């Protein structure tokens, strides 16, 4: 899925690429292209939405690819979580494109017309908003624990993982903290501004702050992809150490 030369370049993978991915859609705001490229016709069908779906799709397919590689494929207790992670990533991808409705332009079923706030065929925009909040909260928890706390603990304590240690696959490299912060702080300015007098009005009148949740989802998409890249790097390290020991 990714060449070994790129996989060996930690700064490119975990710093440069996340910075470029996060900054790129913001350039459209500077050119006044918000409604053309980010949120056309008030619908979630712009660059950020499709970019989010593509990143989750790549992350899911990548996870399936890794589940079939040694040593993961021989270890069911590792392979099952990897496959499950891939399934979740593909589900989020399908949710982002309303299970193909944005691409195939099929009509919205009556139930979704009644309960979906955007009249689209997806679950995360239901009027009660419970699934959307659950998915967003799960993203916060995942990125905070797996993308910040765990890598910091490993880095500060300089814990080395043996090839048999299951956690070496699921604790990403410390540099993933860059992408983790992009996700956690994408929506933070809006929340902070809303605390000030008339802050809520300011947010509602400015598209960037009003829809910064879309950037939050987009940042989570490339975090998911980088998490799987980190697993791939662990696989290569395990295989290399096994080869040397033999």
Backbone bond lengths (Angstrom), bond angles and torsions (degrees), N, CA, C in turn:
res aa  C-N    CA-C-N  psi(-1)  N-CA   C-N-CA  omega(-1)  CA-C   N-CA-C  phi
1 X - - - 1.464 - - 1.532 111.33 -
2 X 1.326 117.24 -41.13 1.457 122.21 177.92 1.518 107.37 -130.89
3 X 1.340 117.69 135.43 1.456 120.79 -177.24 1.521 110.67 -65.62
4 X 1.320 116.30 153.62 1.458 121.06 -177.64 1.528 111.54 -65.15
5 X 1.335 117.17 -32.45 1.466 119.80 -179.81 1.528 110.61 -64.24
6 X 1.338 116.56 -38.43 1.464 120.53 177.40 1.522 109.93 -73.13
7 X 1.324 117.25 -40.87 1.466 121.26 -179.96 1.522 112.12 -61.18
8 X 1.328 116.74 -27.17 1.457 120.49 -179.19 1.525 112.73 -82.64
9 X 1.334 117.01 -11.20 1.465 121.29 -178.07 1.526 109.45 -95.37
10 X 1.324 117.41 89.49 1.468 122.33 -174.14 1.525 112.40 -63.77
11 X 1.322 117.39 -43.53 1.465 120.48 -176.90 1.521 111.53 -66.40
12 X 1.333 116.41 -37.59 1.465 119.85 177.48 1.520 110.36 -64.25
13 X 1.332 116.14 -47.16 1.464 121.52 -175.84 1.522 112.91 -67.63
14 X 1.327 116.17 -47.14 1.460 119.78 -168.09 1.525 115.00 -102.85
15 X 1.335 117.58 -7.37 1.464 119.92 178.43 1.532 111.54 -122.90
16 X 1.322 116.74 -58.45 1.468 120.30 -174.58 1.521 111.68 -64.90
17 X 1.325 117.43 -52.33 1.469 120.79 -177.55 1.528 112.68 -61.64
18 X 1.344 119.91 -46.37 1.477 119.08 176.16 1.525 112.77 -59.00
19 X 1.337 117.63 -39.87 1.471 120.43 178.84 1.529 110.90 -62.45
20 X 1.333 116.36 -45.04 1.470 120.34 179.96 1.525 110.62 -64.72
21 X 1.332 116.59 -44.52 1.463 120.50 -179.59 1.524 111.90 -61.66
22 X 1.325 116.39 -38.41 1.462 119.50 -177.96 1.527 112.00 -75.97
23 X 1.328 117.00 -38.65 1.467 120.95 -176.58 1.529 111.71 -75.37
24 X 1.328 117.54 -35.56 1.464 121.24 -172.15 1.530 114.18 -52.69
25 X 1.321 121.11 -52.01 1.471 118.88 -178.79 1.522 113.27 -65.70
26 X 1.339 117.01 -23.81 1.459 119.46 179.08 1.531 111.88 -69.65
27 X 1.327 117.25 -20.57 1.459 119.94 178.00 1.522 111.31 -63.87
28 X 1.335 116.76 -29.69 1.460 119.98 179.04 1.523 111.10 -65.41
29 X 1.319 116.00 -30.72 1.466 119.33 178.79 1.520 110.17 -66.94
30 X 1.325 116.97 -37.20 1.462 121.09 -179.56 1.522 111.71 -68.61
31 X 1.317 116.93 -26.13 1.469 120.37 -179.97 1.531 111.91 -95.89
32 X 1.328 116.32 6.18 1.461 119.76 178.38 1.512 113.47 74.21
33 X 1.342 116.77 22.10 1.466 119.06 -175.80 1.508 114.60 -100.47
34 X 1.322 117.60 28.51 1.465 120.12 -175.07 1.526 112.28 -57.31
35 X 1.323 116.57 -53.78 1.467 118.66 -173.92 1.522 112.31 -74.12
36 X 1.342 117.56 -24.72 1.461 119.59 178.78 1.521 111.89 -78.14
37 X 1.339 116.27 -37.32 1.450 119.81 -170.67 1.522 114.69 -111.87
38 X 1.329 116.99 -26.25 1.459 119.47 -174.47 1.526 112.24 -102.72
39 X 1.318 116.99 -51.46 1.456 120.51 -174.82 1.537 109.82 -138.92
40 X 1.335 118.67 64.43 1.469 120.86 -176.79 1.525 112.48 -63.91
41 X 1.324 115.30 134.46 1.470 122.23 177.25 1.531 112.97 56.65
42 X 1.328 115.74 27.37 1.463 118.75 179.28 1.516 114.16 70.68
43 X 1.338 117.42 8.26 1.464 121.45 -178.80 1.530 110.49 -104.93
44 X 1.320 115.26 153.95 1.453 120.19 179.23 1.527 110.27 -83.53
45 X 1.326 115.76 66.13 1.464 120.39 -177.23 1.524 112.04 -130.65
46 X 1.330 117.95 17.34 1.458 121.19 -177.53 1.511 112.99 -90.10
47 X 1.338 114.56 -169.17 1.457 121.35 -176.06 1.527 111.81 -56.73
48 X 1.330 117.09 -46.08 1.460 120.23 -176.32 1.524 110.94 -62.00
49 X 1.334 116.27 -42.72 1.467 120.34 -178.67 1.524 111.34 -65.27
50 X 1.332 116.44 -48.46 1.463 119.96 179.65 1.533 110.88 -68.19
51 X 1.345 116.41 -35.63 1.459 119.81 176.77 1.512 111.16 -63.10
52 X 1.336 116.47 -41.43 1.462 121.37 177.58 1.522 110.56 -60.85
53 X 1.326 116.06 -47.72 1.467 120.71 179.91 1.520 111.06 -60.09
54 X 1.326 117.51 -43.06 1.462 121.25 -178.78 1.524 111.49 -64.99
55 X 1.332 117.12 -40.79 1.464 120.41 -179.79 1.530 111.36 -65.22
56 X 1.339 116.82 -42.58 1.460 119.74 177.29 1.531 110.84 -66.30
57 X 1.327 116.56 -37.91 1.472 120.76 178.15 1.524 110.52 -61.48
58 X 1.338 116.32 -48.16 1.463 120.42 179.57 1.526 110.91 -62.45
59 X 1.338 116.60 -39.84 1.462 120.30 178.15 1.515 111.82 -62.86
60 X 1.342 116.99 -41.10 1.455 120.99 179.50 1.518 112.71 -66.51
61 X 1.340 116.34 -47.18 1.461 120.71 179.21 1.521 110.76 -63.43
62 X 1.314 115.94 -40.06 1.467 121.55 178.59 1.535 110.20 -61.05
63 X 1.339 117.03 -41.97 1.464 121.08 178.91 1.528 110.92 -62.64
64 X 1.337 117.04 -42.57 1.471 120.51 177.32 1.531 110.26 -61.63
65 X 1.331 115.97 -40.40 1.461 121.69 179.11 1.532 110.43 -60.89
66 X 1.336 116.66 -45.10 1.462 120.38 -178.98 1.525 112.34 -68.94
67 X 1.335 116.64 -30.75 1.469 119.52 -179.48 1.526 112.47 -64.46
68 X 1.331 115.90 -17.95 1.468 120.11 -179.63 1.520 112.49 -99.81
69 X 1.339 116.59 4.46 1.458 120.38 -179.00 1.529 110.55 -102.67
70 X 1.336 114.90 148.87 1.468 120.08 173.91 1.524 108.51 -72.67
71 X 1.342 118.15 144.81 1.475 127.32 2.57 1.529 113.60 -91.04
72 X 1.333 118.80 2.21 1.464 120.29 -176.20 1.523 111.80 -63.29
73 X 1.324 117.57 -41.18 1.469 119.31 -175.03 1.523 112.40 -64.77
74 X 1.347 117.15 -23.37 1.467 120.06 178.73 1.527 112.59 -86.39
75 X 1.336 116.75 -9.07 1.469 120.53 -176.19 1.523 109.13 -117.37
76 X 1.322 116.26 97.85 1.462 121.50 -174.69 1.520 111.71 -61.18
77 X 1.326 118.49 -34.95 1.461 121.46 -177.95 1.535 111.97 -69.37
78 X 1.334 117.19 -16.54 1.458 121.16 172.93 1.528 110.35 -98.02
79 X 1.329 115.56 -39.25 1.465 120.05 -175.46 1.527 112.43 -63.87
80 X 1.335 117.78 -40.94 1.467 120.98 -178.45 1.529 111.75 -61.13
81 X 1.363 119.84 -48.68 1.472 118.78 177.46 1.524 112.93 -61.65
82 X 1.328 117.78 -35.36 1.467 120.91 179.53 1.522 110.26 -65.90
83 X 1.332 117.29 -44.29 1.466 121.02 178.06 1.523 110.29 -64.64
84 X 1.332 117.07 -41.75 1.467 121.03 178.78 1.525 110.75 -62.01
85 X 1.326 117.01 -40.93 1.462 121.70 177.14 1.532 109.87 -60.92
86 X 1.341 116.16 -41.90 1.457 120.33 178.26 1.517 112.14 -63.29
87 X 1.335 116.81 -40.84 1.466 121.13 178.54 1.533 110.58 -63.07
88 X 1.332 117.03 -43.42 1.464 120.89 178.56 1.522 111.07 -61.78
89 X 1.337 116.61 -42.14 1.467 120.44 179.90 1.525 110.92 -63.00
90 X 1.317 117.73 -42.67 1.467 121.01 178.57 1.529 110.50 -65.88
91 X 1.338 117.22 -38.02 1.466 120.82 177.65 1.526 110.80 -60.66
92 X 1.336 116.69 -44.97 1.463 119.80 179.17 1.525 109.97 -63.99
93 X 1.329 117.33 -40.09 1.467 121.05 176.16 1.525 110.83 -56.58
94 X 1.329 116.82 -47.42 1.465 121.10 -179.36 1.523 111.65 -65.84
95 X 1.331 116.34 -36.30 1.465 120.07 176.28 1.523 110.70 -62.42
96 X 1.325 116.74 -40.10 1.464 121.05 -177.52 1.527 111.92 -64.67
97 X 1.320 117.33 -32.22 1.472 120.36 179.78 1.529 110.74 -104.85
98 X 1.335 115.24 20.04 1.472 120.90 179.13 1.529 111.77 51.49
99 X 1.320 115.04 45.07 1.471 122.82 177.56 1.531 111.74 53.69
100 X 1.331 115.12 39.39 1.464 121.29 175.43 1.514 114.81 95.38
101 X 1.314 117.48 -6.22 1.466 120.16 -177.68 1.528 112.21 -62.08
102 X 1.338 116.58 -36.02 1.460 120.39 -179.52 1.517 112.35 -68.86
103 X 1.334 115.96 -22.13 1.459 120.30 -177.56 1.525 112.72 -101.53
104 X 1.330 116.23 -36.80 1.472 120.83 -176.46 1.526 112.81 -98.11
105 X 1.323 116.47 -11.36 1.466 123.35 175.15 1.537 113.05 57.80
106 X 1.344 116.44 38.30 1.467 118.07 175.64 1.531 109.51 -82.92
107 X 1.313 116.44 158.87 1.454 121.69 -176.30 1.509 112.68 -69.42
108 X 1.324 115.80 156.47 1.461 121.35 179.71 1.526 110.32 -82.97
109 X 1.331 118.64 126.13 1.473 120.78 177.18 1.527 110.64 -57.40
110 X 1.324 115.86 153.08 1.460 121.54 -173.65 1.528 112.25 -58.02
111 X 1.336 117.47 -40.57 1.465 120.02 -178.13 1.520 111.03 -60.73
112 X 1.350 116.59 -43.79 1.461 120.42 179.21 1.527 111.14 -69.53
113 X 1.331 116.88 -34.37 1.468 119.57 175.92 1.521 111.19 -60.46
114 X 1.320 114.86 -32.59 1.463 119.72 -176.93 1.522 112.51 -81.35
115 X 1.347 117.16 -37.23 1.466 119.80 -171.01 1.527 114.86 -112.76
116 X 1.333 117.75 -10.26 1.459 120.05 -178.76 1.529 109.39 -93.80
117 X 1.335 116.38 127.17 1.467 120.50 -175.00 1.523 112.95 -65.64
118 X 1.340 117.64 -23.31 1.466 121.57 179.10 1.523 111.94 -103.90
119 X 1.336 116.73 4.81 1.468 121.30 -176.42 1.526 111.60 55.01
120 X 1.331 115.02 42.00 1.459 121.41 179.30 1.526 110.16 -121.05
121 X 1.337 115.84 164.07 1.459 121.12 -177.42 1.523 110.07 -90.46
122 X 1.321 116.14 72.28 1.462 120.37 174.24 1.526 109.17 -148.66
123 X 1.316 115.62 163.84 1.458 121.16 -175.77 1.530 113.37 -95.92
124 X 1.342 116.98 -23.85 1.466 118.35 -173.47 1.526 113.36 -79.56
125 X 1.330 117.62 -6.68 1.470 120.27 176.71 1.532 112.02 -111.69
126 X 1.338 116.92 23.62 1.456 119.71 176.58 1.526 109.55 -65.04
127 X 1.311 116.01 152.51 1.463 121.01 -172.25 1.523 113.45 -61.81
128 X 1.354 118.44 -29.61 1.462 118.91 179.86 1.531 112.23 -77.38
129 X 1.350 115.97 -14.79 1.471 122.30 172.07 1.528 113.65 65.20
130 X 1.329 118.25 9.17 1.461 119.92 -175.31 1.528 112.63 -68.57
131 X 1.349 116.74 -44.19 1.460 118.94 -179.14 1.526 110.65 -66.26
132 X 1.328 116.88 -39.46 1.458 120.69 178.64 1.522 110.64 -59.77
133 X 1.334 116.72 -45.88 1.462 120.64 179.13 1.523 111.19 -65.24
134 X 1.332 116.35 -38.92 1.463 120.57 -179.79 1.530 110.74 -64.67
135 X 1.343 116.55 -43.44 1.457 120.99 179.73 1.526 110.89 -66.29
136 X 1.336 116.34 -40.99 1.463 120.37 -179.77 1.537 110.10 -66.00
137 X 1.347 116.08 -43.25 1.463 120.35 179.57 1.525 110.94 -64.60
138 X 1.327 116.16 -41.34 1.469 120.22 178.08 1.521 110.38 -61.06
139 X 1.339 116.62 -38.64 1.463 120.51 177.15 1.510 111.87 -62.64
140 X 1.337 117.02 -44.29 1.467 121.18 177.90 1.529 110.97 -59.12
141 X 1.339 115.59 -47.72 1.466 120.74 -177.09 1.526 110.69 -64.05
142 X 1.333 116.34 -46.76 1.467 121.39 -178.90 1.521 111.09 -59.32
143 X 1.330 116.03 -50.52 1.468 120.12 -176.30 1.530 111.29 -67.33
144 X 1.326 117.28 -38.85 1.465 120.30 -178.61 1.530 111.62 -67.13
145 X 1.340 116.15 -47.61 1.465 119.90 -176.68 1.524 111.61 -76.27
146 X 1.340 115.99 -51.51 1.468 120.20 -174.39 1.524 111.90 -81.93
147 X 1.333 116.57 -33.49 1.461 119.67 -173.74 1.507 115.36 -95.25
148 X 1.343 118.31 -12.15 1.468 119.82 -179.59 1.526 111.58 -128.81
149 X 1.338 116.92 -59.45 1.462 120.61 -173.50 1.535 111.99 -64.32
150 X 1.342 116.66 -52.39 1.471 119.98 -176.65 1.529 112.44 -62.21
151 X 1.348 119.70 -48.36 1.467 118.78 178.28 1.528 113.18 -61.36
152 X 1.341 117.25 -35.07 1.461 120.36 178.54 1.525 111.37 -65.97
153 X 1.337 115.68 -41.71 1.469 119.61 179.23 1.525 110.21 -61.63
154 X 1.328 115.98 -45.23 1.462 120.32 -179.50 1.524 110.41 -63.84
155 X 1.336 115.72 -43.38 1.470 120.18 -177.54 1.527 112.31 -67.99
156 X 1.335 116.84 -45.95 1.460 120.53 -176.73 1.524 112.23 -68.66
157 X 1.322 116.15 -36.59 1.465 119.97 -179.56 1.524 112.29 -91.34
158 X 1.365 114.46 -4.73 1.466 120.03 178.18 1.529 111.54 53.81
159 X 1.332 115.26 47.53 1.461 120.63 178.83 1.527 109.28 -76.41
160 X 1.289 116.38 129.52 1.463 120.08 176.46 1.524 108.86 -104.72
161 X 1.332 115.78 137.17 1.454 120.85 -177.26 1.522 110.60 -98.14
162 X 1.319 115.76 135.04 1.461 119.93 172.34 1.524 108.41 -79.76
163 X 1.331 118.16 159.23 1.468 120.43 179.47 1.521 113.53 -55.80
164 X 1.348 117.52 -26.37 1.465 120.75 -177.24 1.528 112.86 -85.21
165 X 1.318 117.67 -8.07 1.465 121.25 -175.47 1.526 110.69 -77.64
166 X 1.325 116.79 117.47 1.466 121.76 -176.98 1.524 111.91 -62.75
167 X 1.332 117.29 -31.81 1.457 120.19 -173.75 1.525 113.23 -70.11
168 X 1.321 118.11 -18.94 1.459 119.57 -179.05 1.536 110.86 -63.67
169 X 1.339 117.12 -23.16 1.462 120.02 179.67 1.523 112.42 -83.85
170 X 1.323 116.74 -26.34 1.465 120.23 -171.43 1.529 114.35 -108.76
171 X 1.326 117.43 -1.99 1.464 120.11 172.19 1.521 107.26 -107.60
172 X 1.325 116.82 108.03 1.474 119.82 -175.14 1.524 112.28 -72.62
173 X 1.317 114.59 172.43 1.461 121.12 -179.03 1.525 111.10 -67.52
174 X 1.348 117.04 149.61 1.469 120.13 -178.15 1.532 114.27 -54.09
175 X 1.320 118.00 -31.81 1.467 120.17 -177.67 1.530 112.97 -66.70
176 X 1.336 117.53 -13.01 1.470 119.04 177.07 1.529 110.43 -68.16
177 X 1.328 116.21 -12.26 1.470 120.29 177.48 1.528 110.91 -58.24
178 X 1.339 117.74 -31.10 1.470 120.84 177.52 1.524 110.45 -58.62
179 X 1.329 116.66 -51.53 1.465 120.74 178.90 1.520 111.42 -66.05
180 X 1.328 117.01 -33.71 1.463 121.13 178.91 1.524 110.60 -62.29
181 X 1.323 116.67 -42.55 1.465 120.65 179.99 1.529 111.38 -68.01
182 X 1.332 117.36 -35.61 1.470 119.90 175.95 1.525 110.18 -58.18
183 X 1.334 116.12 -42.86 1.463 119.20 179.85 1.517 112.05 -67.84
184 X 1.327 116.47 -48.36 1.461 120.44 -174.59 1.529 112.72 -67.31
185 X 1.334 117.49 -30.84 1.455 120.07 -175.01 1.527 113.84 -101.26
186 X 1.337 118.40 -3.34 1.464 120.49 -179.80 1.515 112.14 -59.17
187 X 1.309 116.31 -36.17 1.461 121.74 -176.78 1.532 112.63 -101.83
188 X 1.342 116.38 -4.19 1.467 120.38 -174.77 1.531 113.46 -66.16
189 X 1.347 120.32 -43.00 1.474 119.39 -179.61 1.527 113.16 -54.76
190 X 1.332 116.62 -40.94 1.463 119.85 178.81 1.520 111.01 -61.39
191 X 1.326 116.60 -44.34 1.462 120.36 -178.64 1.525 111.99 -66.22
192 X 1.330 116.79 -36.50 1.458 120.39 178.63 1.532 111.64 -69.71
193 X 1.331 115.91 -44.28 1.469 120.10 179.76 1.519 110.71 -61.55
194 X 1.319 116.07 -36.41 1.471 120.56 -177.90 1.522 112.43 -64.79
195 X 1.333 117.43 -18.87 1.458 120.64 -180.00 1.532 112.67 -75.35
196 X 1.348 116.41 -22.62 1.453 120.49 -177.55 1.530 110.90 -81.80
197 X 1.335 117.75 158.30 1.477 120.53 175.33 1.525 110.28 -56.72
198 X 1.312 115.72 131.51 1.473 123.05 -177.51 1.533 112.74 63.92
199 X 1.330 116.55 11.53 1.455 119.80 178.99 1.514 112.64 -64.45
200 X 1.351 115.49 -37.85 1.455 119.30 178.62 1.513 112.31 -63.01
201 X 1.315 116.23 -37.31 1.467 121.01 178.11 1.522 110.22 -66.54
202 X 1.332 116.35 -43.66 1.465 121.19 178.90 1.523 110.78 -58.93
203 X 1.333 115.86 -44.85 1.465 120.78 -179.54 1.521 110.88 -62.14
204 X 1.321 116.89 -45.87 1.468 120.92 -177.13 1.521 112.16 -66.22
205 X 1.344 117.39 -23.87 1.471 120.75 -178.10 1.524 113.01 -91.42
206 X 1.316 117.41 -5.53 1.463 120.75 -178.86 1.527 109.22 -121.47
207 X 1.320 115.29 118.51 1.459 121.25 -172.99 1.524 113.09 -57.96
208 X 1.331 115.90 -40.04 1.462 117.82 -175.88 1.523 111.06 -60.71
209 X 1.321 117.16 -49.66 1.455 120.41 -178.49 1.525 110.99 -71.92
210 X 1.316 116.34 -36.83 1.464 120.55 -177.50 1.521 111.47 -64.09
211 X 1.329 116.53 -32.81 1.470 120.76 -176.57 1.525 112.49 -116.06
212 X 1.334 117.43 24.95 1.464 119.30 -177.60 1.529 112.16 -67.12
213 X 1.330 116.81 -15.50 1.459 119.69 174.63 1.515 111.68 -60.23
214 X 1.349 116.71 -29.47 1.464 120.09 177.34 1.524 110.62 -65.65
215 X 1.332 117.56 -37.65 1.461 121.09 177.84 1.525 110.82 -69.55
216 X 1.311 116.10 -32.45 1.458 121.47 177.51 1.530 110.13 -62.96
217 X 1.335 116.79 -45.23 1.463 121.47 178.20 1.527 110.94 -65.60
218 X 1.317 115.51 -40.50 1.465 121.46 178.84 1.526 110.24 -61.50
219 X 1.345 117.16 -44.69 1.464 121.33 178.92 1.521 110.97 -65.02
220 X 1.336 117.56 -35.67 1.462 120.42 176.61 1.519 110.37 -64.86
221 X 1.331 116.85 -33.93 1.461 121.13 178.62 1.515 112.06 -60.27
222 X 1.349 117.75 -48.15 1.466 116.11 179.73 1.520 111.82 -77.27
223 X 1.332 119.14 -18.80 1.467 120.22 171.57 1.521 109.94 -66.10
224 X 1.329 116.78 -44.34 1.470 121.53 179.06 1.530 110.10 -59.29
225 X 1.330 116.48 -44.70 1.467 120.06 179.58 1.523 110.87 -62.57
226 X 1.330 117.59 -42.36 1.462 120.69 179.76 1.529 111.84 -67.54
227 X 1.328 116.33 -33.00 1.460 119.78 177.05 1.525 109.98 -61.09
228 X 1.323 117.24 -42.06 1.464 120.76 179.44 1.533 110.25 -70.04
229 X 1.325 116.66 -36.65 1.468 120.27 174.77 1.523 110.11 -58.77
230 X 1.330 116.49 -41.59 1.461 120.82 178.89 1.522 111.06 -62.42
231 X 1.336 116.82 -38.95 1.467 120.03 176.04 1.526 110.57 -61.84
232 X 1.333 116.03 -41.19 1.469 120.36 179.89 1.526 110.03 -62.08
233 X 1.326 117.10 -41.70 1.467 120.66 178.23 1.534 110.54 -61.98
234 X 1.329 117.05 -37.38 1.468 120.67 177.59 1.523 110.97 -64.58
235 X 1.334 116.05 -40.60 1.467 120.66 178.31 1.527 110.33 -59.72
236 X 1.338 116.26 -45.13 1.465 120.34 -179.15 1.530 110.85 -63.40
237 X 1.341 116.76 -39.06 1.466 120.59 179.59 1.532 110.77 -66.08
238 X 1.347 115.73 -42.49 1.465 119.72 179.15 1.528 110.03 -63.33
239 X 1.328 117.08 -46.75 1.465 120.86 -179.25 1.521 110.98 -63.16
240 X 1.342 117.28 -38.30 1.448 120.57 179.61 1.525 111.28 -66.81
241 X 1.350 116.95 -42.38 1.467 119.97 -179.82 1.530 111.11 -68.77
242 X 1.335 116.03 -33.48 1.466 120.28 178.21 1.525 110.31 -67.32
243 X 1.329 115.65 -41.25 1.468 120.71 179.82 1.525 110.90 -63.64
244 X 1.329 116.59 -41.92 1.469 121.09 179.54 1.524 111.15 -64.38
245 X 1.352 115.42 -42.10 1.477 119.34 -178.95 1.509 112.24 -66.33
246 X 1.332 115.58 -28.39 1.463 119.25 179.46 1.534 111.10 -76.25
